[in-house]
Amino acid sequence: MKSFISGIQQVGIGVVDTDVALPLYRDLLGMDALVFDDVAEAALMMLFTGNVLRRRRATLTLNMQGGGGFELWQHLNGTPRLRSTPTRTGDLGITAVKINCSNVPAAHEQLTMLRKCRVGELMKDLKGDPHFHILDPFGNAFEVMVATERFSRTRHATGGVGGVVIGVSHMDRSLQVYRDVLGISETVYDTRTFDENGPGLRRVLLRKRSKGEGAFGRLLGSVQVELVQDLTGPRSHIDKDRLWGDPGFIHLCMDVLDMDGLKRHAATQGVRFAVDSQETFAMENAGGRFCYIEDPDGTLIELVETHRVPLAKKWGLFLNLKKRDRHKPLPDWIVCLLALNKVKG
């Protein structure tokens, strides 16, 4: 299958106060490279905001060790709707974000000492590797996992986003989207758990190994998507009765190499684009074509074909990717210029 994506560009996280969340994620998970900080009206997203035009602030930050970033969304008109109950593994939607880490035990010790989140026990995952979970002050869950890829060295204990955990109601229908449409096709494991009440959870871990394709493919690295189905019956979606952009994980965003090709391929699988900006959509000094599809349970997957990136904003240095071979990686020294724009506060 032709490769349409290069990696996870970011995970969208709805927040109540960006000025509080930005420094927290910088200190907690090393998201300190600021790509954009933009205020505008989200007109193209009205399909998911109750047909109400929402004004929002959006910021994108990266961890230069490698992996995807965080896109923080704060609605500026309207009261955010918090989740009424804690999210559990198996609930429909994005229930956790996987964070890359080259030394998991050391990260566990550092994050425990930092005292800015709830840190779970150091355990073995289904592959036998060390991992642990953290819960941030906003109730968002992260799994710190082993990752051998590293783009650059930083002072932080962890790297960027390497994957997500997504609750689904029907595994085979969901596999059609994540495996057959997006091309995250390697099955690492497909396992079922049982408890005293009978069937428990079915967990399928999909992986797409990095080939370094795309301008930022070496930075973004490999992709993992873990799909979890409650075998006793479907649960409610974590965003039931809430709007897109309300606090919590709101979307998974993939960096796309060929948007037109992906759109045609998705149509052959019966998946349509719910949103398509068609042309370049500006986010402060960054820009690109962005689209959205939904998985069978309504979990949003953003698709971004990057056209323009600010490398060193204070010097007016920007990179135009629109006419460039999208499969060709940028030189590492150019990508490293993203680290010059720092999160403040």
C-alpha positions, 0 to 999 in steps of 0.5 A: 500500500502506498504511504499517505502519512508520515507520522503523528503530527499532534494530538488535540487537547481541549483546555480551559486556560492555555496560559496554564496548560502550556507551561505545564506540558513544557515542564511535564512532557517537554513540549517546549518548541512553539510552532504557532499561537493563533486566535481565530474563528473555527468556521470550518468546524461548526459541524462539530461545535453544534453549528455555533461559530466558536472563537478559539485560541490554538497553539502547537508545541513539540518535543524535539526528542521526537514524536508528535506534538500537542495542539491545545485548543481553548474556546474563547466564547462559551463555557467549556463542558467538562466530562462528568465521569473519569475516562476508563480504558475501553470508553469510546474515543481517545482515552490515553496518549502514548509518550515516547521515552528512551529510559522509562525507569529514569523518567518514572523517577523524574516525574515522580519527583516533579510532583506535577501529576499523578504517577502510576507504578512502573509495570510491564506492558503486553510486549514485556517492556517497562511502562507507566501511566500518568494523569495530569491535573486536568484528568488526561491520561498518558502512557510513557512507553519505550521508544528507541527512536530519538531525533535530538537530545534535550533536558527532558525525561520524555519525548513526544507523542508516539501513539494513542489508545482509542476505545472502539465499539466494533474492532473490525470496522475500526481496523478498516479506518486505522489499518486500511485507510491510514496504513497503520498496518503492522499488528503488534498484538491482538489479545483478549483479557477476561475477568470474573464476569466473563469477557473483558477487553480486546486490545489490538496494537497497530504500528507503522514504522517510520521510513523518514518520509516527509519533511518532518518524518524523521522528527515525528517517527513511528506511529502506534494506535492501540484499539480497545473494545469492551467485549461485554458491549459498547460503552458511551463515547467520552465526548457524548453531549459535549462539543469538539474542543471541550476539555480533554483529547479532541482529535488525533492528527496525522501528517499527510504526504498526499492529501488528494491521493488519501482522499481518493483512497479513503473513498474506495474504503467508504470513508468520506472527508467530513471537513476539507479546507481545500486550500492553504489554511493559515494558523498564525504564520504556519499554514496547510490544507487540513481535513477531518475524517471520523472513525466508526464511533465518531472519533475525529482524525485530523489530516494535515498537509503542511504548506508553510512552517515558521522556523525562526519567527523572530528573524522572519525565517519561514519554510514554504513546502508547497512546491517541494517533494512531500516524500523527501525529508528536510535536513536535520539542521533545518528541522532543529530550527523549530527549537528556537521558538520556545514556550514562555511562562 
